[in-house]
């Protein structure tokens, strides 16, 4: 694999000095709006989302190598990122639940060219995906990702692909049944999108286990899907599915659970290359923002929020620089 100048520059921009991606995620839209409204007991609007993103970005980018934002509500926040790198989301939030297969869609008035002009160092796409979906549905998704990969290639900008698994039978993704399926879903997705045809530069992946079902962890809830040894092996098996750099997402778990997850990844010897961590750092502040306002939320971010992200950064000592995936021993070797 050879990195083009633009892709190399983009990856350097979102990495720390060690070559690890220690990025914060703040591209939530629909889910964040619903959370604020629920906690407030009244509607929330675009101004709430813009203000929330600005506060998170202003505080947390002092401790992160990059921030992921959306161009719908996050552009004002891009000016407050303390020199951190910028990833911009290209997909519409959520999916049409009336159509089978959780099909994706792109933002109407955006393109890779426009996202790059808005200051993006990297492009990010979220895709709901499972290798066990009907071939006709996955074929649509594969073609869609090929198009975006080619668009990023044409504009010489890194392409981060985040895939989130689901149960094709409509089962609960927090259930024991899904926990048993998850290792194969994550591994199969990593194998698919690591293929050269997609031109993905970094895979943003779920961990291959559900921590609540890993026996012997603090997160364990009493129902076992895997022993600790089996969980460690699932991490190793997933890593073997791709030669691409990959980073973990926090998938809405609490900060302590995410920290324990990264510790387990480190214990397994998996050479992951960083994180794009959202809700595990700022989600507990949503009720404060909704009920007490922006000033109280900023105070929370400056204390608990900073503590959360510093916990993540400490756990990232177990991560490996992404440039090692290209056979390099330093960033300088790549140019």
C-alpha positions in Angstrom: 0.0 0.0 0.0 1.3 3.4 -0.9 -0.2 6.7 0.5 -0.7 9.6 -1.8 0.4 13.1 -0.5 -3.1 14.2 0.3 -4.0 11.1 2.2 -0.8 11.1 4.1 -1.3 14.8 5.1 -4.8 14.1 6.2 -3.8 11.2 8.4 -1.0 13.1 10.0 -3.5 16.0 10.7 -5.8 13.7 12.8 -3.0 11.8 14.6 -1.1 12.6 17.8 2.7 12.9 17.8 3.0 9.2 18.3 1.0 8.4 15.1 -2.1 7.3 17.1 -5.6 8.6 16.3 -6.9 10.0 19.6 -10.0 11.6 18.2 -13.3 12.9 19.7 -16.6 12.3 18.0 -19.3 15.0 18.0 -21.3 14.3 14.8 -24.4 13.0 16.5 -27.5 14.8 15.2 -30.9 13.2 15.5 -30.0 11.1 18.6 -28.5 14.1 20.3 -31.5 16.3 19.6 -33.9 13.6 21.0 -31.7 13.2 24.1 -31.7 17.0 24.8 -35.4 17.2 24.3 -36.1 14.2 26.6 -34.0 15.6 29.4 -35.4 19.1 29.1 -39.0 17.9 28.7 -39.4 20.4 25.8 -38.3 20.6 22.2 -34.7 21.2 21.2 -33.6 23.1 18.0 -30.7 23.6 15.7 -29.3 26.3 18.0 -29.0 23.7 20.9 -27.1 21.3 18.6 -24.7 24.0 17.4 -24.1 25.3 20.9 -23.6 21.8 22.4 -21.1 20.9 19.6 -19.2 24.2 20.1 -18.8 23.6 23.8 -17.6 20.0 23.4 -15.2 21.0 20.7 -13.8 24.0 22.5 -13.0 21.9 25.6 -12.2 18.4 24.4 -10.0 19.2 21.5 -7.4 20.5 23.9 -6.9 16.8 24.8 -7.6 15.1 21.4 -5.7 14.8 18.1 -8.9 15.5 16.1 -12.6 16.0 16.2 -15.3 14.5 14.1 -18.2 16.9 13.3 -21.1 17.1 10.9 -21.5 19.9 8.3 -25.2 20.3 9.3 -24.8 21.7 12.8 -21.0 21.4 13.4 -19.5 24.0 11.2 -19.4 26.8 13.8 -17.6 24.4 16.1 -14.8 23.8 13.5 -13.5 27.3 14.4 -13.0 26.3 18.1 -10.9 23.1 17.6 -7.6 24.3 19.1 -5.6 23.2 16.1 -6.9 19.6 16.3 -7.5 17.8 13.0 -11.0 17.8 11.4 -13.0 14.9 10.2 -16.4 15.7 8.6 -19.3 13.3 8.3 -20.8 12.8 4.8 -23.8 10.7 5.5 -27.3 11.6 6.6 -28.1 10.8 10.2 -30.0 7.6 11.0 -31.8 5.4 8.4 -35.2 4.9 6.9 -36.8 2.3 9.2 -39.7 1.8 6.8 -37.2 0.3 4.2 -35.5 -3.1 5.0 -31.7 -3.2 5.3 -30.9 0.1 7.0 -29.9 1.7 3.7 -27.6 4.7 3.9 -27.9 8.1 2.2 -25.6 11.1 1.7 -26.2 14.6 2.7 -28.0 16.4 -0.1 -25.9 19.6 -0.6 -22.5 18.1 0.3 -19.8 16.4 -1.7 -16.3 15.4 -0.9 -15.1 18.5 -2.7 -17.3 20.7 -0.6 -16.4 19.0 2.7 -12.7 19.5 1.8 -13.4 23.1 1.0 -15.1 23.4 4.5 -11.8 22.4 6.1 -12.0 18.6 6.4 -8.7 16.7 6.7 -10.6 13.4 6.4 -14.0 12.2 5.3 -16.1 9.9 7.5 -19.0 7.7 6.5 -21.2 5.6 8.8 -22.8 2.4 7.4 -25.1 0.0 9.1 -23.7 -3.4 7.9 -23.7 -7.1 8.5 -22.2 -9.7 6.3 -25.4 -11.8 7.0 -27.8 -9.4 5.3 -29.4 -10.4 1.9 -27.0 -10.2 -1.0 -29.3 -7.7 -2.8 -29.1 -5.3 0.1 -25.4 -5.6 0.7 -24.7 -5.2 -3.1 -26.3 -1.7 -2.8 -24.1 -0.9 0.2 -20.9 -2.2 -1.5 -21.5 -0.1 -4.6 -22.3 2.9 -2.5 -19.0 2.6 -0.6 -17.1 2.1 -3.9 -18.5 5.4 -5.1 -17.4 7.3 -2.0 -14.0 5.6 -2.0 -13.5 6.8 -5.6 -14.6 10.3 -4.7 -12.1 10.5 -1.9 -9.4 9.1 -4.1 -10.2 11.8 -6.8 -9.9 14.5 -4.1 -6.9 12.9 -2.4 -8.4 12.9 1.1 -8.5 10.0 3.6 -11.7 8.0 3.8 -12.7 6.7 7.3 -15.4 4.1 7.1 -17.4 3.3 10.3 -19.6 0.3 10.2 -22.1 -0.6 12.9 -23.6 -4.1 13.0 -27.2 -5.1 13.4 -29.4 -8.2 13.7 -31.0 -9.1 10.3 -33.7 -10.9 12.3 -34.7 -7.7 14.1 -33.3 -8.9 17.4 -32.1 -6.5 20.2 -28.5 -5.6 19.7 -28.0 -5.5 23.5 -29.2 -9.1 23.9 -27.2 -12.3 24.6 -28.3 -13.6 21.2 -26.7 -10.7 19.4 -23.6 -10.8 21.6 -23.0 -14.3 20.3 -23.3 -13.2 16.6 -21.2 -10.0 17.1 -17.7 -11.4 16.6 -18.6 -12.8 13.2 -20.4 -9.6 12.2 -17.4 -7.4 13.1 -14.8 -9.7 11.6 -16.7 -10.2 8.4 -17.2 -6.5 8.0 -13.5 -5.8 8.5 -12.7 -8.4 6.0 -15.1 -6.9 3.4 -14.2 -3.3 3.6 -10.5 -3.9 3.9 -10.6 -4.9 0.2 -8.6 -2.5 -2.1 -11.7 -1.9 -4.3 -13.3 0.3 -1.6 -10.3 2.7 -1.2 -11.0 3.0 2.6 -8.0 4.3 4.5 -9.0 3.7 8.1 -11.7 1.3 9.4 -13.6 2.7 12.4 -14.9 -0.5 14.0 -16.9 -1.8 16.9 -15.0 -4.1 19.3 -15.9 -7.7 18.4 -17.6 -8.5 21.8 -20.4 -7.1 24.0 -18.6 -6.2 27.3 -21.7 -6.9 29.4 -21.5 -10.6 28.4 -17.7 -11.1 28.9 -17.3 -13.2 32.0 -14.8 -11.8 34.5 -15.0 -8.1 33.5 -16.3 -5.3 35.6 -18.9 -4.6 32.9 -20.2 -8.2 33.1 -24.0 -8.4 33.9 -24.2 -12.1 34.8 -25.2 -13.7 31.4 -22.2 -15.2 29.6 -21.6 -15.1 25.9 -17.8 -15.5 26.2 -15.1 -16.3 28.7 -12.4 -13.7 29.1 -10.0 -15.9 27.1 -12.6 -16.3 24.3 -13.1 -12.5 24.2 -9.4 -11.9 23.9 -9.3 -14.3 21.0 -12.2 -12.5 19.3 -10.1 -9.3 19.4 -7.2 -11.1 17.8 -9.3 -12.9 15.2 -10.9 -9.6 14.1 -7.5 -7.9 13.7 -6.4 -10.7 11.3 -9.2 -9.8 8.9 -7.6 -6.7 7.6 -4.2 -5.1 6.8 -5.8 -1.6 7.0 -5.4 0.8 10.0 -8.4 0.5 12.3 -9.7 2.4 15.3 -12.4 1.6 17.8 -15.6 3.5 18.4 -17.2 3.8 21.8 -20.7 2.7 20.6 -22.5 4.6 23.4 -21.1 2.8 26.3 -20.1 4.6 29.5 -16.5 5.9 30.1 -15.6 3.1 32.6 -16.8 0.4 30.2 -15.0 1.9 27.2 -11.7 2.2 29.3 -12.1 -1.5 30.3 -12.8 -2.4 26.6 -9.5 -0.7 25.5 -7.6 -2.5 28.3 -9.0 -5.8 27.0 -7.9 -4.9 23.5 -4.4 -4.1 24.8 -4.3 -7.3 26.9 -5.2 -9.3 23.7 -2.1 -7.9 21.9 -4.3 -6.4 19.2 -2.5 -3.6 17.3 -5.4 -1.2 17.1 -4.5 2.4 15.9 -6.6 4.6 18.1 -10.2 5.7 18.8 -12.9 7.9 17.6 -14.7 8.3 20.9 -18.0 10.2 21.3 -20.6 9.5 23.9 -18.2 7.9 26.4 -16.7 11.3 27.0 -19.6 13.8 26.9 -23.0 11.9 27.1 -23.4 12.2 30.8 -23.3 16.0 30.3 -26.5 16.0 28.2 -28.9 16.3 31.2 -26.8 19.2 32.6 -26.9 21.1 29.3 -30.6 20.4 28.9 -31.7 21.4 32.4 -29.0 23.8 33.7 -27.8 25.4 30.4 -24.6 25.9 28.6 -22.6 27.5 31.4 -23.2 24.5 33.7 -22.4 22.1 30.9 -19.1 23.9 30.2 -18.2 23.6 33.8 -19.0 19.9 33.7 -16.9 19.5 30.5 -13.9 21.3 32.1 -13.9 18.8 35.0 -15.7 15.5 34.3 -15.5 15.7 30.5 -11.7 16.4 30.6 -11.3 13.5 33.1 -13.2 11.2 30.8 -11.0 12.0 27.7 -7.8 11.8 29.8 -8.9 8.3 30.8 -9.3 7.4 27.2 -5.9 8.9 26.3 -4.3 6.9 29.1 -5.9 3.7 27.7 -4.5 4.6 24.3 -1.0 3.8 25.6 -1.9 0.3 24.4 -2.5 1.5 20.8 0.0 1.2 17.9 0.8 3.9 15.4 -1.2 3.6 12.2 1.9 4.0 10.0 3.1 0.5 11.1 0.3 -0.8 8.9 2.3 0.5 6.0 5.5 -1.2 7.0 7.0 2.1 8.3 8.8 2.6 11.6 8.2 6.4 11.7 6.0 9.0 10.0 9.1 10.5 8.4 9.6 7.2 6.5 6.3 7.8 4.7 7.3 11.3 3.5 
